[in-house]
Amino acid sequence: MADLPKVGEHVTVLPPYEQDVYILAFQHYATVSRRVDDGYMIRLADVWPPNEEFGPFPPERLAHGWRDNAGRWRA
């Protein structure tokens, strides 16, 4: 079984983004806020309103850490 994300962990939301909320097309870096039946809810930094959750996302769309599509760590 794959190493599943944990609440509070920093993750990168992976594509496809076409059916996600518009902000995810620009901000892929998030924090896991909670586990739900359909996957994981996430929070983005610096959005309005604050503490808004997005999701649910299946675990295969969440990569551990904040990395770009080439696998480099975000600066």
Secondary structure, 3 states (H helix, E strand, C coil): CCCCCCCCCEEEECCCCCCCCHHHHCCCEEEEEEEECCEEEEEECCCCCCCCEEEEECHHHEEECCECCCCCECC
